[in-house]
Amino acid sequence: MLTAYLGPEGSFTHQAALALAPQPTHLDPKPDLVSVLDALRSGAARYAVAAIDSAAGPIAETVAAIEAGWAERLGEHAIAVSFDLYRRLDDDTPLIGLAGHEKALAQLSAYIDNKRLLTRVFASNTAGLAGIAAESEPGWGAVGPAGLGSAYGLRVAERALEAPTQLVTRFVLLQRKSA
């Protein structure tokens, strides 16, 4: 039995999948939310774990799947999310921009505006980490969950960018509705 989620391991959705997925199951990481929902809709995955709401607002794709009637919510799990700033090991230039998922960047708008940073949107925060790790342009950082620096060859430049605000994202366990 497969449970699709927005990967890779260590992502906020992976953390929610560990809490929500029925056991036994094999967790199947996908590169973006559309792929997660497509796996569920096509029957390639029996379940899916997806964000449904964050401090930046509802997650339109997840809400649409439920409202369209082909996906049903089986459970919910809320996670207090915190974003660390990751930089390349060899990049000590002043920070000019942040990469990450659009909802993460929206949740960090006060930090971004205060520092007058540019932004780059990726399909997930972890895709942003991978992108910055491969980036040759200095001055860019990426946001993501704590503990992922070594996996991407990055260093933590700053912790808890959202502080003092506490951010919460709600995740749902979905299954395809029977016809």
SELONU-660153 format. One record per residue (C-alpha): residue number from 1; residue in three letters; y, z, x. Coordinates in pm, 1 decimal. Example, Ala and Ser with C-alpha at 12.3 -4.5 7.8 and 13.67 -1.06 7.14 Angstrom:
2
<node><k>1</k><r>Ala</r><c2>-450.0</c2><c3>780.0</c3><c1>1230.0</c1></node>
<node><k>2</k><r>Ser</r><c2>-106.0</c2><c3>714.0</c3><c1>1367.0</c1></node>
REM end
This chain:
179
<node><k>1</k><r>Met</r><c2>0.0</c2><c3>0.0</c3><c1>0.0</c1></node>
<node><k>2</k><r>Leu</r><c2>339.7</c2><c3>-105.0</c3><c1>142.1</c1></node>
<node><k>3</k><r>Thr</r><c2>680.2</c2><c3>54.6</c3><c1>98.0</c1></node>
<node><k>4</k><r>Ala</r><c2>969.9</c2><c3>-166.7</c3><c1>206.6</c1></node>
<node><k>5</k><r>Tyr</r><c2>1287.6</c2><c3>-7.1</c3><c1>342.4</c1></node>
<node><k>6</k><r>Leu</r><c2>1596.7</c2><c3>-102.1</c3><c1>540.7</c1></node>
<node><k>7</k><r>Gly</r><c2>1481.4</c2><c3>-40.3</c3><c1>895.4</c1></node>
<node><k>8</k><r>Pro</r><c2>1419.0</c2><c3>18.8</c3><c1>1169.3</c1></node>
<node><k>9</k><r>Glu</r><c2>1274.6</c2><c3>363.2</c3><c1>1230.4</c1></node>
<node><k>10</k><r>Gly</r><c2>1548.9</c2><c3>620.7</c3><c1>1263.3</c1></node>
<node><k>11</k><r>Ser</r><c2>1779.0</c2><c3>459.9</c3><c1>1006.1</c1></node>
<node><k>12</k><r>Phe</r><c2>1906.4</c2><c3>669.0</c3><c1>715.7</c1></node>
<node><k>13</k><r>Thr</r><c2>1684.0</c2><c3>466.5</c3><c1>481.6</c1></node>
<node><k>14</k><r>His</r><c2>1383.5</c2><c3>535.6</c3><c1>703.9</c1></node>
<node><k>15</k><r>Gln</r><c2>1457.9</c2><c3>908.3</c3><c1>673.5</c1></node>
<node><k>16</k><r>Ala</r><c2>1471.6</c2><c3>871.2</c3><c1>293.2</c1></node>
<node><k>17</k><r>Ala</r><c2>1149.8</c2><c3>665.7</c3><c1>291.9</c1></node>
<node><k>18</k><r>Leu</r><c2>968.0</c2><c3>945.1</c3><c1>474.4</c1></node>
<node><k>19</k><r>Ala</r><c2>1073.1</c2><c3>1181.7</c3><c1>195.8</c1></node>
<node><k>20</k><r>Leu</r><c2>1018.8</c2><c3>948.0</c3><c1>-102.0</c1></node>
<node><k>21</k><r>Ala</r><c2>729.5</c2><c3>712.6</c3><c1>-31.1</c1></node>
<node><k>22</k><r>Pro</r><c2>399.8</c2><c3>796.8</c3><c1>-202.3</c1></node>
<node><k>23</k><r>Gln</r><c2>117.7</c2><c3>881.8</c3><c1>35.2</c1></node>
<node><k>24</k><r>Pro</r><c2>-77.4</c2><c3>714.1</c3><c1>173.4</c1></node>
<node><k>25</k><r>Thr</r><c2>154.7</c2><c3>421.7</c3><c1>238.9</c1></node>
<node><k>26</k><r>His</r><c2>257.8</c2><c3>195.7</c3><c1>521.1</c1></node>
<node><k>27</k><r>Leu</r><c2>634.2</c2><c3>185.6</c3><c1>573.1</c1></node>
<node><k>28</k><r>Asp</r><c2>750.7</c2><c3>-174.6</c3><c1>616.1</c1></node>
<node><k>29</k><r>Pro</r><c2>1097.1</c2><c3>-206.4</c3><c1>776.5</c1></node>
<node><k>30</k><r>Lys</r><c2>1314.0</c2><c3>-497.6</c3><c1>667.0</c1></node>
<node><k>31</k><r>Pro</r><c2>1630.3</c2><c3>-633.5</c3><c1>833.8</c1></node>
<node><k>32</k><r>Asp</r><c2>1855.6</c2><c3>-609.3</c3><c1>527.1</c1></node>
<node><k>33</k><r>Leu</r><c2>1865.8</c2><c3>-477.7</c3><c1>171.8</c1></node>
<node><k>34</k><r>Val</r><c2>1811.2</c2><c3>-821.0</c3><c1>17.5</c1></node>
<node><k>35</k><r>Ser</r><c2>1481.2</c2><c3>-849.3</c3><c1>209.5</c1></node>
<node><k>36</k><r>Val</r><c2>1377.6</c2><c3>-502.4</c3><c1>88.5</c1></node>
<node><k>37</k><r>Leu</r><c2>1438.7</c2><c3>-592.3</c3><c1>-274.6</c1></node>
<node><k>38</k><r>Asp</r><c2>1280.5</c2><c3>-939.1</c3><c1>-233.4</c1></node>
<node><k>39</k><r>Ala</r><c2>962.3</c2><c3>-776.5</c3><c1>-97.5</c1></node>
<node><k>40</k><r>Leu</r><c2>945.5</c2><c3>-553.8</c3><c1>-404.4</c1></node>
<node><k>41</k><r>Arg</r><c2>1026.5</c2><c3>-830.1</c3><c1>-652.1</c1></node>
<node><k>42</k><r>Ser</r><c2>772.1</c2><c3>-1072.6</c3><c1>-502.6</c1></node>
<node><k>43</k><r>Gly</r><c2>497.5</c2><c3>-810.2</c3><c1>-494.7</c1></node>
<node><k>44</k><r>Ala</r><c2>475.1</c2><c3>-815.2</c3><c1>-113.3</c1></node>
<node><k>45</k><r>Ala</r><c2>557.8</c2><c3>-442.5</c3><c1>-128.2</c1></node>
<node><k>46</k><r>Arg</r><c2>438.8</c2><c3>-204.5</c3><c1>-396.6</c1></node>
<node><k>47</k><r>Tyr</r><c2>741.1</c2><c3>22.2</c3><c1>-351.3</c1></node>
<node><k>48</k><r>Ala</r><c2>1086.9</c2><c3>3.6</c3><c1>-201.0</c1></node>
<node><k>49</k><r>Val</r><c2>1329.1</c2><c3>268.3</c3><c1>-83.9</c1></node>
<node><k>50</k><r>Ala</r><c2>1694.1</c2><c3>170.4</c3><c1>-108.9</c1></node>
<node><k>51</k><r>Ala</r><c2>2035.9</c2><c3>333.0</c3><c1>-109.5</c1></node>
<node><k>52</k><r>Ile</r><c2>2189.2</c2><c3>342.3</c3><c1>-455.7</c1></node>
<node><k>53</k><r>Asp</r><c2>2514.6</c2><c3>532.3</c3><c1>-397.6</c1></node>
<node><k>54</k><r>Ser</r><c2>2726.3</c2><c3>647.0</c3><c1>-105.7</c1></node>
<node><k>55</k><r>Ala</r><c2>3068.5</c2><c3>799.3</c3><c1>-47.3</c1></node>
<node><k>56</k><r>Ala</r><c2>3191.9</c2><c3>437.4</c3><c1>-38.8</c1></node>
<node><k>57</k><r>Gly</r><c2>3055.6</c2><c3>373.8</c3><c1>-389.2</c1></node>
<node><k>58</k><r>Pro</r><c2>2749.5</c2><c3>228.8</c3><c1>-560.4</c1></node>
<node><k>59</k><r>Ile</r><c2>2517.8</c2><c3>-9.9</c3><c1>-376.5</c1></node>
<node><k>60</k><r>Ala</r><c2>2552.2</c2><c3>-321.8</c3><c1>-592.7</c1></node>
<node><k>61</k><r>Glu</r><c2>2220.3</c2><c3>-488.5</c3><c1>-504.7</c1></node>
<node><k>62</k><r>Thr</r><c2>2013.1</c2><c3>-179.2</c3><c1>-586.6</c1></node>
<node><k>63</k><r>Val</r><c2>2201.2</c2><c3>-110.1</c3><c1>-908.0</c1></node>
<node><k>64</k><r>Ala</r><c2>2162.9</c2><c3>-476.9</c3><c1>-1010.4</c1></node>
<node><k>65</k><r>Ala</r><c2>1784.1</c2><c3>-469.1</c3><c1>-956.3</c1></node>
<node><k>66</k><r>Ile</r><c2>1753.4</c2><c3>-170.6</c3><c1>-1191.0</c1></node>
<node><k>67</k><r>Glu</r><c2>1997.4</c2><c3>-304.9</c3><c1>-1448.3</c1></node>
<node><k>68</k><r>Ala</r><c2>1823.8</c2><c3>-645.0</c3><c1>-1450.7</c1></node>
<node><k>69</k><r>Gly</r><c2>1509.9</c2><c3>-461.9</c3><c1>-1560.3</c1></node>
<node><k>70</k><r>Trp</r><c2>1263.9</c2><c3>-578.4</c3><c1>-1296.4</c1></node>
<node><k>71</k><r>Ala</r><c2>1283.2</c2><c3>-260.2</c3><c1>-1082.6</c1></node>
<node><k>72</k><r>Glu</r><c2>1238.8</c2><c3>94.4</c3><c1>-1202.6</c1></node>
<node><k>73</k><r>Arg</r><c2>1345.8</c2><c3>415.8</c3><c1>-1035.7</c1></node>
<node><k>74</k><r>Leu</r><c2>1061.7</c2><c3>658.6</c3><c1>-962.9</c1></node>
<node><k>75</k><r>Gly</r><c2>1245.0</c2><c3>917.5</c3><c1>-756.5</c1></node>
<node><k>76</k><r>Glu</r><c2>1564.9</c2><c3>1003.1</c3><c1>-576.3</c1></node>
<node><k>77</k><r>His</r><c2>1657.2</c2><c3>1171.7</c3><c1>-248.7</c1></node>
<node><k>78</k><r>Ala</r><c2>2004.0</c2><c3>1256.1</c3><c1>-117.9</c1></node>
<node><k>79</k><r>Ile</r><c2>2079.8</c2><c3>1271.9</c3><c1>254.0</c1></node>
<node><k>80</k><r>Ala</r><c2>2386.9</c2><c3>1417.2</c3><c1>419.6</c1></node>
<node><k>81</k><r>Val</r><c2>2480.6</c2><c3>1133.6</c3><c1>653.9</c1></node>
<node><k>82</k><r>Ser</r><c2>2669.6</c2><c3>1168.2</c3><c1>978.2</c1></node>
<node><k>83</k><r>Phe</r><c2>2781.7</c2><c3>884.2</c3><c1>1199.8</c1></node>
<node><k>84</k><r>Asp</r><c2>2787.5</c2><c3>889.9</c3><c1>1578.4</c1></node>
<node><k>85</k><r>Leu</r><c2>2984.7</c2><c3>639.1</c3><c1>1783.6</c1></node>
<node><k>86</k><r>Tyr</r><c2>2770.5</c2><c3>452.7</c3><c1>2034.8</c1></node>
<node><k>87</k><r>Arg</r><c2>2901.1</c2><c3>250.2</c3><c1>2329.9</c1></node>
<node><k>88</k><r>Arg</r><c2>2737.6</c2><c3>44.2</c3><c1>2601.7</c1></node>
<node><k>89</k><r>Leu</r><c2>2653.8</c2><c3>244.7</c3><c1>2912.7</c1></node>
<node><k>90</k><r>Asp</r><c2>2879.9</c2><c3>30.0</c3><c1>3130.7</c1></node>
<node><k>91</k><r>Asp</r><c2>3177.7</c2><c3>13.7</c3><c1>2891.3</c1></node>
<node><k>92</k><r>Asp</r><c2>3452.6</c2><c3>268.1</c3><c1>2956.2</c1></node>
<node><k>93</k><r>Thr</r><c2>3736.8</c2><c3>51.0</c3><c1>2826.7</c1></node>
<node><k>94</k><r>Pro</r><c2>3950.0</c2><c3>178.4</c3><c1>2537.9</c1></node>
<node><k>95</k><r>Leu</r><c2>3780.5</c2><c3>141.3</c3><c1>2200.9</c1></node>
<node><k>96</k><r>Ile</r><c2>3911.4</c2><c3>-160.2</c3><c1>2007.1</c1></node>
<node><k>97</k><r>Gly</r><c2>3654.0</c2><c3>-194.5</c3><c1>1730.7</c1></node>
<node><k>98</k><r>Leu</r><c2>3353.0</c2><c3>-59.9</c3><c1>1544.8</c1></node>
<node><k>99</k><r>Ala</r><c2>3040.6</c2><c3>-237.9</c3><c1>1422.9</c1></node>
<node><k>100</k><r>Gly</r><c2>2815.7</c2><c3>-120.0</c3><c1>1141.3</c1></node>
<node><k>101</k><r>His</r><c2>2705.3</c2><c3>-166.1</c3><c1>783.0</c1></node>
<node><k>102</k><r>Glu</r><c2>2990.8</c2><c3>-236.4</c3><c1>539.9</c1></node>
<node><k>103</k><r>Lys</r><c2>2931.6</c2><c3>90.6</c3><c1>349.8</c1></node>
<node><k>104</k><r>Ala</r><c2>2935.2</c2><c3>296.1</c3><c1>672.0</c1></node>
<node><k>105</k><r>Leu</r><c2>3258.5</c2><c3>132.3</c3><c1>782.3</c1></node>
<node><k>106</k><r>Ala</r><c2>3409.8</c2><c3>197.8</c3><c1>437.0</c1></node>
<node><k>107</k><r>Gln</r><c2>3305.2</c2><c3>563.5</c3><c1>458.2</c1></node>
<node><k>108</k><r>Leu</r><c2>3474.2</c2><c3>586.0</c3><c1>798.7</c1></node>
<node><k>109</k><r>Ser</r><c2>3796.0</c2><c3>411.0</c3><c1>692.1</c1></node>
<node><k>110</k><r>Ala</r><c2>4014.5</c2><c3>713.4</c3><c1>773.5</c1></node>
<node><k>111</k><r>Tyr</r><c2>3879.5</c2><c3>720.6</c3><c1>1131.4</c1></node>
<node><k>112</k><r>Ile</r><c2>3911.6</c2><c3>341.9</c3><c1>1165.7</c1></node>
<node><k>113</k><r>Asp</r><c2>4265.7</c2><c3>335.9</c3><c1>1025.1</c1></node>
<node><k>114</k><r>Asn</r><c2>4377.3</c2><c3>632.4</c3><c1>1237.1</c1></node>
<node><k>115</k><r>Lys</r><c2>4256.2</c2><c3>463.5</c3><c1>1556.4</c1></node>
<node><k>116</k><r>Arg</r><c2>4368.5</c2><c3>114.1</c3><c1>1439.4</c1></node>
<node><k>117</k><r>Leu</r><c2>4026.6</c2><c3>-34.3</c3><c1>1508.6</c1></node>
<node><k>118</k><r>Leu</r><c2>3887.8</c2><c3>-375.5</c3><c1>1428.0</c1></node>
<node><k>119</k><r>Thr</r><c2>3553.8</c2><c3>-390.9</c3><c1>1247.4</c1></node>
<node><k>120</k><r>Arg</r><c2>3242.9</c2><c3>-610.2</c3><c1>1249.1</c1></node>
<node><k>121</k><r>Val</r><c2>3001.7</c2><c3>-594.5</c3><c1>957.3</c1></node>
<node><k>122</k><r>Phe</r><c2>2625.6</c2><c3>-604.8</c3><c1>1016.5</c1></node>
<node><k>123</k><r>Ala</r><c2>2331.8</c2><c3>-598.0</c3><c1>771.9</c1></node>
<node><k>124</k><r>Ser</r><c2>2258.1</c2><c3>-239.8</c3><c1>880.5</c1></node>
<node><k>125</k><r>Asn</r><c2>2397.1</c2><c3>20.5</c3><c1>1117.3</c1></node>
<node><k>126</k><r>Thr</r><c2>2099.5</c2><c3>-28.3</c3><c1>1346.1</c1></node>
<node><k>127</k><r>Ala</r><c2>2167.8</c2><c3>-404.6</c3><c1>1355.9</c1></node>
<node><k>128</k><r>Gly</r><c2>2519.7</c2><c3>-310.3</c3><c1>1463.8</c1></node>
<node><k>129</k><r>Leu</r><c2>2376.5</c2><c3>-93.6</c3><c1>1742.8</c1></node>
<node><k>130</k><r>Ala</r><c2>2159.9</c2><c3>-383.1</c3><c1>1862.1</c1></node>
<node><k>131</k><r>Gly</r><c2>2457.3</c2><c3>-617.2</c3><c1>1843.1</c1></node>
<node><k>132</k><r>Ile</r><c2>2679.0</c2><c3>-390.6</c3><c1>2052.3</c1></node>
<node><k>133</k><r>Ala</r><c2>2399.4</c2><c3>-335.9</c3><c1>2304.7</c1></node>
<node><k>134</k><r>Ala</r><c2>2385.2</c2><c3>-714.1</c3><c1>2355.3</c1></node>
<node><k>135</k><r>Glu</r><c2>2763.3</c2><c3>-762.0</c3><c1>2334.2</c1></node>
<node><k>136</k><r>Ser</r><c2>2945.0</c2><c3>-883.1</c3><c1>2642.3</c1></node>
<node><k>137</k><r>Glu</r><c2>3297.1</c2><c3>-811.9</c3><c1>2509.3</c1></node>
<node><k>138</k><r>Pro</r><c2>3419.1</c2><c3>-468.6</c3><c1>2623.2</c1></node>
<node><k>139</k><r>Gly</r><c2>3583.9</c2><c3>-215.9</c3><c1>2394.5</c1></node>
<node><k>140</k><r>Trp</r><c2>3341.0</c2><c3>-228.0</c3><c1>2103.9</c1></node>
<node><k>141</k><r>Gly</r><c2>3130.4</c2><c3>52.1</c3><c1>1964.6</c1></node>
<node><k>142</k><r>Ala</r><c2>2882.5</c2><c3>87.0</c3><c1>1681.5</c1></node>
<node><k>143</k><r>Val</r><c2>2818.8</c2><c3>360.7</c3><c1>1427.6</c1></node>
<node><k>144</k><r>Gly</r><c2>2477.1</c2><c3>496.9</c3><c1>1342.3</c1></node>
<node><k>145</k><r>Pro</r><c2>2262.1</c2><c3>803.4</c3><c1>1283.2</c1></node>
<node><k>146</k><r>Ala</r><c2>2223.1</c2><c3>1059.8</c3><c1>1559.0</c1></node>
<node><k>147</k><r>Gly</r><c2>1947.5</c2><c3>1015.4</c3><c1>1813.7</c1></node>
<node><k>148</k><r>Leu</r><c2>1936.1</c2><c3>636.9</c3><c1>1848.8</c1></node>
<node><k>149</k><r>Gly</r><c2>2120.8</c2><c3>588.2</c3><c1>2178.8</c1></node>
<node><k>150</k><r>Ser</r><c2>1819.4</c2><c3>560.9</c3><c1>2407.2</c1></node>
<node><k>151</k><r>Ala</r><c2>1638.8</c2><c3>323.4</c3><c1>2169.3</c1></node>
<node><k>152</k><r>Tyr</r><c2>1924.9</c2><c3>75.5</c3><c1>2209.0</c1></node>
<node><k>153</k><r>Gly</r><c2>2031.8</c2><c3>154.5</c3><c1>2565.0</c1></node>
<node><k>154</k><r>Leu</r><c2>2360.3</c2><c3>301.1</c3><c1>2443.3</c1></node>
<node><k>155</k><r>Arg</r><c2>2544.5</c2><c3>627.1</c3><c1>2499.5</c1></node>
<node><k>156</k><r>Val</r><c2>2699.7</c2><c3>856.4</c3><c1>2242.1</c1></node>
<node><k>157</k><r>Ala</r><c2>3076.2</c2><c3>842.9</c3><c1>2287.9</c1></node>
<node><k>158</k><r>Glu</r><c2>3164.8</c2><c3>1063.6</c3><c1>1990.5</c1></node>
<node><k>159</k><r>Arg</r><c2>2975.2</c2><c3>1257.8</c3><c1>1727.2</c1></node>
<node><k>160</k><r>Ala</r><c2>3034.6</c2><c3>1307.8</c3><c1>1353.1</c1></node>
<node><k>161</k><r>Leu</r><c2>3309.8</c2><c3>1050.5</c3><c1>1304.7</c1></node>
<node><k>162</k><r>Glu</r><c2>3337.4</c2><c3>1151.2</c3><c1>939.1</c1></node>
<node><k>163</k><r>Ala</r><c2>3424.6</c2><c3>1516.4</c3><c1>1015.4</c1></node>
<node><k>164</k><r>Pro</r><c2>3548.0</c2><c3>1730.2</c3><c1>852.5</c1></node>
<node><k>165</k><r>Thr</r><c2>3435.8</c2><c3>1539.2</c3><c1>543.1</c1></node>
<node><k>166</k><r>Gln</r><c2>3068.7</c2><c3>1565.1</c3><c1>449.6</c1></node>
<node><k>167</k><r>Leu</r><c2>2916.0</c2><c3>1236.6</c3><c1>336.4</c1></node>
<node><k>168</k><r>Val</r><c2>2609.9</c2><c3>1202.2</c3><c1>115.4</c1></node>
<node><k>169</k><r>Thr</r><c2>2406.5</c2><c3>890.9</c3><c1>38.4</c1></node>
<node><k>170</k><r>Arg</r><c2>2157.3</c2><c3>883.3</c3><c1>-247.5</c1></node>
<node><k>171</k><r>Phe</r><c2>1838.1</c2><c3>682.0</c3><c1>-207.9</c1></node>
<node><k>172</k><r>Val</r><c2>1585.9</c2><c3>578.9</c3><c1>-473.1</c1></node>
<node><k>173</k><r>Leu</r><c2>1217.6</c2><c3>497.5</c3><c1>-471.3</c1></node>
<node><k>174</k><r>Leu</r><c2>1164.9</c2><c3>179.8</c3><c1>-671.7</c1></node>
<node><k>175</k><r>Gln</r><c2>865.0</c2><c3>-4.4</c3><c1>-806.8</c1></node>
<node><k>176</k><r>Arg</r><c2>848.7</c2><c3>-337.8</c3><c1>-982.5</c1></node>
<node><k>177</k><r>Lys</r><c2>827.4</c2><c3>-304.5</c3><c1>-1359.0</c1></node>
<node><k>178</k><r>Ser</r><c2>517.1</c2><c3>-443.4</c3><c1>-1521.8</c1></node>
<node><k>179</k><r>Ala</r><c2>569.3</c2><c3>-749.0</c3><c1>-1739.4</c1></node>
REM end
